[in-house]
Amino acid sequence: MYELSADETAIVDAVREWVDREVEPVVQTLEHADTYPEALIEQMKRMGVFGLAIPEPWNDAGVSTPCYAAVTEELARGWMSLAGAMGGHSVVAKLLLRYGTPAQQDHYLPKLATGEIRATMALTEPGGGSDLQAIRTVARKDGDDYVVTGSKTWITNARRSQLVALLCRTDPTTEPKHRGISILLVEKGPGFEVSRDLPKLGYKGVESCELSFTDFRVPRSSLLGTVEGEGFAQMMRGLEIGRIQVAARALGVGAAALARAIRYSQERESFGQPIWQHQSIGNYLADMATGLTAARQLVQYAARRYDSGERADMEAGMAKLFASETAMQIALDAVRIHGGYGYSTEFDVERYFRDAPLMIVGEGTNEIQRTVIARQLVKRNPLR
């Protein structure tokens, strides 16, 4: 498991107990109705979940990244959508902590810590996918303001977030392109439209939306930090914690699927014995547990690296890549073990099978993760 202090272990235990008590009894109903979990989100606010990534002096309950990952895993074990509700929020908090001005930090971080303000990040654009250097949303300077025009898609929690970290071009002519990209901290107003919620295979309950900006005016003080053109590098650092969080979500889905498979394989009998005793089923369980344990160690390794202050994009990419692929395999094997029941919406394993693919394509596809890993391997091991 994770290497945590006694206090952090108590926090994870409290979240685990809450998931068992409050989430498990209602998750199927909320999932199948695609209903936003308002009551559960309010309870998460009261527990301090939205402030876990925020330290003193803005919050007295900030935790280490390994603890943050462990809490994320527990939330996702109950319902992956709950972990998604605090993922982008935490990335924005970390961006403010690392790059925000003192005024920006003091204005936003205390309210982010309590969940009074919810935050999300707006990166992906139609046709852009993981190629963030190709974004077309532009913020042109006009007096003391920026005027934003463009669109974003697949923005989680967009309707219910009051703060959006918007990746855009403040200088469309600069080469290389990433040097003309900045992050604006924006709140909704005239010209900012949440146009529609996108239908999804899984990841129900929380919204993923399209955004459009038409002459959307924000003050120049909305720029994250004080220098234009640093947004791409800032967001790459922010995505390190984002990818650790997505990897921890995958752990939660994998852990839940494995637990269901272990239980069912003891309950279900065939040919006069519990099915786990059949070698084919036992082999599935052994591989599932081994893969999940290895994935958890990779996530913990990435989390410790992140807390060290060193660059962690390779480690976060490895954790996200391996954990998400492992969760997908575990979810599929859980369906196999359940047989026909695994295909039924009356059993939870079909939900895990629908939720698992999100972690493969979200926060940078796994194909992108392999590119990140390869580039960092070469950069860290140059020819002498």
C-alpha positions as CSV (number, residue, x, y, z in Angstrom):
1,M,0.0,0.0,0.0
2,Y,1.0,3.7,0.2
3,E,3.6,4.9,2.5
4,L,1.7,7.4,4.7
5,S,1.9,9.0,8.1
6,A,-0.6,7.9,10.8
7,D,-2.7,11.1,10.2
8,E,-2.8,10.5,6.4
9,T,-3.7,6.8,6.9
10,A,-6.6,8.0,9.1
11,I,-7.8,10.3,6.3
12,V,-7.7,7.5,3.8
13,D,-9.5,5.2,6.2
14,A,-12.2,7.8,6.8
15,V,-12.8,8.1,3.0
16,R,-12.9,4.4,2.6
17,E,-15.5,4.0,5.3
18,W,-17.5,6.9,3.8
19,V,-17.4,5.2,0.4
20,D,-18.7,1.9,1.8
21,R,-21.4,3.6,3.9
22,E,-22.6,6.4,1.6
23,V,-21.6,5.7,-2.0
24,E,-22.0,1.9,-2.4
25,P,-25.8,1.9,-1.6
26,V,-26.6,4.6,-4.1
27,V,-24.1,4.4,-6.9
28,Q,-26.0,2.1,-9.2
29,T,-29.1,4.3,-9.1
30,L,-27.1,7.5,-9.8
31,E,-25.1,5.8,-12.5
32,H,-28.0,4.4,-14.4
33,A,-29.9,7.6,-14.2
34,D,-26.8,9.6,-15.1
35,T,-27.7,11.9,-12.2
36,Y,-25.3,14.4,-10.8
37,P,-24.3,13.3,-7.2
38,E,-25.2,16.6,-5.5
39,A,-25.5,15.1,-2.0
40,L,-22.3,13.1,-2.2
41,I,-20.3,16.2,-3.6
42,E,-21.5,18.2,-0.6
43,Q,-20.3,15.5,1.8
44,M,-17.0,15.5,0.0
45,K,-16.7,19.3,0.6
46,R,-17.4,18.9,4.3
47,M,-14.8,16.1,4.5
48,G,-12.2,18.5,3.0
49,V,-11.6,16.4,-0.1
50,F,-11.5,19.4,-2.4
51,G,-8.7,20.9,-0.4
52,L,-6.4,17.9,-0.1
53,A,-4.0,19.4,-2.7
54,I,-3.8,22.8,-0.9
55,P,-1.4,23.3,2.0
56,E,-1.1,26.0,4.6
57,P,-1.6,28.9,5.0
58,W,-4.7,28.6,2.7
59,N,-5.8,25.2,4.1
60,D,-4.9,23.3,7.3
61,A,-5.6,19.8,5.9
62,G,-3.3,19.6,2.9
63,V,-1.7,16.2,2.4
64,S,1.2,14.5,0.5
65,T,0.7,13.4,-3.1
66,P,0.8,9.7,-2.1
67,C,-2.1,10.4,0.3
68,Y,-3.9,12.4,-2.4
69,A,-3.5,9.4,-4.7
70,A,-4.8,7.0,-2.1
71,V,-7.9,9.1,-1.4
72,T,-8.5,9.3,-5.2
73,E,-8.3,5.5,-5.4
74,E,-10.8,5.1,-2.7
75,L,-13.2,7.5,-4.3
76,A,-12.9,5.8,-7.6
77,R,-13.4,2.4,-6.0
78,G,-16.8,3.6,-5.0
79,W,-17.6,5.5,-8.2
80,M,-15.0,6.8,-10.6
81,S,-17.1,9.9,-11.3
82,L,-16.6,11.1,-7.8
83,A,-12.8,11.1,-8.3
84,G,-13.3,12.9,-11.6
85,A,-15.2,15.6,-9.8
86,M,-12.1,16.6,-7.9
87,G,-9.4,15.9,-10.5
88,G,-9.2,19.0,-12.6
89,H,-10.0,21.0,-9.5
90,S,-6.8,19.8,-7.9
91,V,-4.7,20.5,-11.0
92,V,-5.9,24.1,-11.0
93,A,-5.0,24.4,-7.3
94,K,-1.5,23.1,-8.0
95,L,-1.1,25.6,-10.9
96,L,-2.0,28.4,-8.5
97,L,0.3,27.2,-5.8
98,R,3.3,27.0,-8.2
99,Y,2.7,29.9,-10.6
100,G,0.0,32.1,-9.2
101,T,0.6,35.6,-7.9
102,P,0.1,36.2,-4.2
103,A,-3.1,38.0,-5.0
104,Q,-4.4,35.1,-7.1
105,Q,-3.4,32.6,-4.4
106,D,-5.1,34.5,-1.6
107,H,-8.2,35.1,-3.6
108,Y,-8.8,31.6,-4.9
109,L,-7.0,29.0,-2.8
110,P,-9.1,29.3,0.5
111,K,-12.3,29.0,-1.4
112,L,-11.0,26.1,-3.5
113,A,-9.9,24.3,-0.3
114,T,-13.5,24.3,1.0
115,G,-15.1,23.6,-2.3
116,E,-17.0,26.9,-2.2
117,I,-15.4,27.5,-5.6
118,R,-15.0,24.5,-7.9
119,A,-12.4,24.7,-10.6
120,T,-11.7,22.9,-13.9
121,M,-9.2,23.2,-16.7
122,A,-10.1,23.8,-20.4
123,L,-7.4,22.4,-22.7
124,T,-8.8,20.1,-25.4
125,E,-10.3,21.6,-28.5
126,P,-12.4,20.0,-31.3
127,G,-9.9,18.4,-33.7
128,G,-7.0,19.0,-31.4
129,G,-6.9,16.1,-29.0
130,S,-3.7,15.7,-27.2
131,D,-1.8,18.1,-29.4
132,L,-2.0,21.1,-27.1
133,Q,0.5,23.2,-29.1
134,A,-2.1,23.3,-31.9
135,I,-4.8,25.0,-29.9
136,R,-6.6,27.8,-31.7
137,T,-8.4,29.6,-28.9
138,V,-7.0,33.1,-28.9
139,A,-6.9,35.8,-26.3
140,R,-6.0,39.2,-27.9
141,K,-5.1,42.2,-25.8
142,D,-7.5,45.1,-25.8
143,G,-6.5,47.8,-23.3
144,D,-6.6,46.4,-19.8
145,D,-8.4,43.2,-21.0
146,Y,-8.0,40.1,-23.0
147,V,-10.8,39.2,-25.5
148,V,-11.1,35.5,-25.9
149,T,-12.5,33.7,-29.0
150,G,-12.5,30.0,-29.6
151,S,-13.9,26.7,-28.3
152,K,-13.0,23.8,-26.0
153,T,-14.5,20.3,-25.7
154,W,-14.6,17.4,-23.1
155,I,-14.4,19.8,-20.2
156,T,-15.4,18.0,-17.0
157,N,-17.4,19.8,-14.4
158,A,-17.8,22.8,-16.7
159,R,-21.3,23.6,-15.6
160,R,-20.6,23.5,-11.9
161,S,-17.1,25.0,-11.8
162,Q,-16.9,28.7,-11.1
163,L,-13.2,29.0,-12.1
164,V,-11.7,27.7,-15.3
165,A,-7.9,27.5,-16.1
166,L,-8.2,28.3,-19.8
167,L,-5.3,27.4,-22.1
168,C,-5.2,29.9,-25.0
169,R,-2.9,31.8,-27.4
170,T,-1.9,35.2,-26.3
171,D,0.5,35.6,-29.2
172,P,-0.6,33.6,-32.3
173,T,2.5,34.6,-34.3
174,T,5.3,33.3,-31.9
175,E,7.5,30.4,-33.0
176,P,7.8,27.8,-31.6
177,K,4.1,27.7,-31.1
178,H,4.2,26.7,-27.4
179,R,5.9,30.0,-26.5
180,G,2.7,31.9,-27.4
181,I,0.5,30.0,-25.1
182,S,-0.8,31.3,-21.7
183,I,-3.2,30.2,-19.0
184,L,-6.0,32.6,-18.1
185,L,-8.0,32.2,-14.8
186,V,-11.5,33.0,-15.9
187,E,-15.0,33.0,-14.5
188,K,-18.2,32.8,-16.5
189,G,-19.6,35.9,-18.0
190,P,-21.0,37.4,-21.3
191,G,-19.4,35.6,-24.3
192,F,-18.7,32.4,-22.3
193,E,-21.2,29.6,-23.2
194,V,-21.4,26.1,-21.9
195,S,-23.0,24.8,-25.1
196,R,-23.9,21.2,-24.4
197,D,-23.1,18.1,-22.4
198,L,-21.5,15.3,-24.3
199,P,-23.0,11.8,-24.2
200,K,-20.5,9.2,-22.9
201,L,-20.0,5.5,-22.7
202,G,-19.2,5.7,-19.0
203,Y,-18.1,8.4,-16.5
204,K,-21.8,9.1,-15.8
205,G,-23.2,11.7,-13.3
206,V,-20.6,14.4,-13.8
207,E,-20.8,16.5,-17.0
208,S,-18.3,16.7,-19.8
209,C,-19.1,19.8,-21.9
210,E,-18.3,21.8,-25.0
211,L,-17.4,25.5,-24.3
212,S,-17.5,28.4,-26.7
213,F,-16.0,31.9,-26.3
214,T,-17.2,34.7,-28.4
215,D,-15.5,38.1,-27.7
216,F,-15.3,37.0,-24.0
217,R,-13.7,39.8,-22.1
218,V,-11.5,39.2,-19.0
219,P,-9.1,41.5,-17.2
220,R,-5.3,41.3,-17.9
221,S,-4.9,40.2,-14.2
222,S,-6.5,36.9,-15.2
223,L,-3.2,35.8,-16.6
224,L,-1.7,33.0,-14.4
225,G,1.4,34.5,-13.0
226,T,2.9,37.7,-14.5
227,V,4.5,36.6,-17.8
228,E,2.7,35.7,-21.0
229,G,3.8,32.7,-23.1
230,E,4.5,30.3,-20.2
231,G,1.2,28.6,-20.2
232,F,2.3,25.5,-22.0
233,A,5.2,24.7,-19.7
234,Q,2.9,25.5,-16.7
235,M,0.2,23.1,-17.9
236,M,2.7,20.4,-18.5
237,R,3.8,20.6,-14.9
238,G,0.1,20.7,-13.9
239,L,-0.6,17.6,-15.9
240,E,1.9,15.6,-13.8
241,I,-0.5,15.7,-10.8
242,G,-3.4,15.3,-13.2
243,R,-1.9,12.1,-14.6
244,I,-1.1,10.7,-11.2
245,Q,-4.7,11.4,-10.3
246,V,-6.0,9.6,-13.4
247,A,-3.7,6.7,-12.6
248,A,-5.1,6.5,-9.1
249,R,-8.6,6.5,-10.5
250,A,-7.6,3.5,-12.6
251,L,-6.4,1.8,-9.4
252,G,-9.8,2.4,-7.8
253,V,-11.7,0.9,-10.8
254,G,-9.3,-2.0,-10.9
255,A,-9.5,-2.6,-7.2
256,A,-13.3,-2.6,-7.3
257,A,-13.5,-5.0,-10.2
258,L,-11.0,-7.4,-8.6
259,A,-13.0,-7.4,-5.3
260,R,-16.2,-8.2,-7.2
261,A,-14.4,-11.0,-9.1
262,I,-12.9,-12.5,-5.9
263,R,-16.3,-12.5,-4.2
264,Y,-18.2,-13.9,-7.1
265,S,-15.6,-16.6,-7.8
266,Q,-16.2,-17.9,-4.3
267,E,-20.0,-17.7,-4.4
268,R,-20.4,-19.3,-7.9
269,E,-20.0,-23.0,-8.3
270,S,-19.6,-25.2,-11.3
271,F,-18.9,-28.8,-11.6
272,G,-19.3,-29.1,-7.9
273,Q,-16.7,-26.6,-6.8
274,P,-16.3,-22.8,-6.4
275,I,-15.2,-21.5,-9.8
276,W,-12.0,-19.9,-8.4
277,Q,-10.7,-23.5,-8.0
278,H,-10.8,-24.0,-11.8
279,Q,-7.3,-23.2,-13.0
280,S,-8.5,-20.8,-15.7
281,I,-10.4,-18.6,-13.2
282,G,-7.6,-18.8,-10.6
283,N,-5.1,-17.7,-13.1
284,Y,-7.3,-14.6,-14.0
285,L,-7.4,-13.7,-10.3
286,A,-3.7,-14.1,-9.8
287,D,-2.8,-11.9,-12.8
288,M,-5.4,-9.3,-11.8
289,A,-4.0,-9.0,-8.3
290,T,-0.4,-9.0,-9.4
291,G,-1.0,-6.3,-12.1
292,L,-3.0,-4.1,-9.6
293,T,-0.2,-4.3,-7.0
294,A,2.4,-3.4,-9.5
295,A,0.4,-0.5,-10.8
296,R,-0.1,0.8,-7.3
297,Q,3.6,0.8,-6.7
298,L,4.2,2.8,-9.9
299,V,1.6,5.4,-8.8
300,Q,3.2,5.7,-5.4
301,Y,6.6,6.1,-7.0
302,A,5.3,8.8,-9.3
303,A,3.7,10.5,-6.3
304,R,6.9,10.6,-4.3
305,R,8.8,11.9,-7.3
306,Y,6.3,14.7,-7.7
307,D,6.6,15.7,-4.0
308,S,10.4,15.8,-4.4
309,G,10.1,18.8,-6.6
310,E,11.9,17.1,-9.5
311,R,10.4,16.8,-12.9
312,A,8.0,13.9,-12.8
313,D,6.4,13.8,-16.3
314,M,8.1,10.4,-17.1
315,E,7.1,8.9,-13.8
316,A,3.5,10.2,-14.0
317,G,3.3,9.0,-17.6
318,M,4.5,5.5,-16.6
319,A,2.0,5.3,-13.8
320,K,-0.9,6.6,-15.9
321,L,0.0,4.3,-18.8
322,F,0.4,1.1,-16.8
323,A,-2.4,1.7,-14.3
324,S,-5.0,2.5,-16.9
325,E,-4.1,-0.5,-19.2
326,T,-4.1,-2.7,-16.1
327,A,-7.5,-1.5,-15.0
328,M,-8.9,-2.1,-18.4
329,Q,-7.6,-5.7,-18.4
330,I,-8.9,-6.3,-14.9
331,A,-12.3,-5.0,-15.8
332,L,-12.5,-7.2,-18.8
333,D,-11.4,-10.3,-16.8
334,A,-14.0,-9.5,-14.1
335,V,-16.6,-9.6,-16.9
336,R,-15.2,-13.0,-18.0
337,I,-15.3,-14.4,-14.5
338,H,-18.9,-13.3,-14.1
339,G,-19.9,-14.8,-17.4
340,G,-23.3,-13.6,-18.6
341,Y,-23.9,-11.7,-15.3
342,G,-20.9,-9.6,-16.2
343,Y,-22.8,-8.2,-19.1
344,S,-25.8,-7.3,-17.0
345,T,-26.4,-3.8,-15.7
346,E,-27.6,-5.4,-12.4
347,F,-23.9,-6.2,-11.6
348,D,-21.3,-3.5,-11.0
349,V,-18.6,-5.1,-13.2
350,E,-20.2,-3.8,-16.4
351,R,-19.8,-0.2,-15.0
352,Y,-16.1,-0.8,-14.4
353,F,-15.7,-2.0,-18.0
354,R,-17.4,1.2,-19.3
355,D,-15.4,3.5,-16.9
356,A,-11.9,2.0,-17.5
357,P,-11.4,3.2,-21.0
358,L,-11.6,6.9,-19.9
359,M,-8.2,6.6,-18.1
360,I,-6.6,5.2,-21.3
361,V,-7.6,8.2,-23.4
362,G,-8.0,10.9,-20.7
363,E,-5.3,13.4,-19.5
364,G,-3.3,12.6,-22.6
365,T,-3.8,9.3,-24.4
366,N,-1.6,6.4,-23.6
367,E,0.1,6.8,-27.0
368,I,1.1,10.3,-25.9
369,Q,2.3,8.9,-22.6
370,R,4.7,6.5,-24.5
371,T,6.1,9.5,-26.4
372,V,6.6,11.4,-23.2
373,I,8.4,8.5,-21.6
374,A,10.6,7.9,-24.6
375,R,11.6,11.5,-24.9
376,Q,12.5,11.8,-21.2
377,L,14.4,8.5,-21.3
378,V,16.6,9.9,-24.0
379,K,16.9,13.4,-22.4
380,R,17.9,11.9,-19.0
381,N,20.4,9.5,-20.7
382,P,22.2,11.4,-23.4
383,L,25.1,10.1,-25.4
384,R,28.4,11.0,-23.8
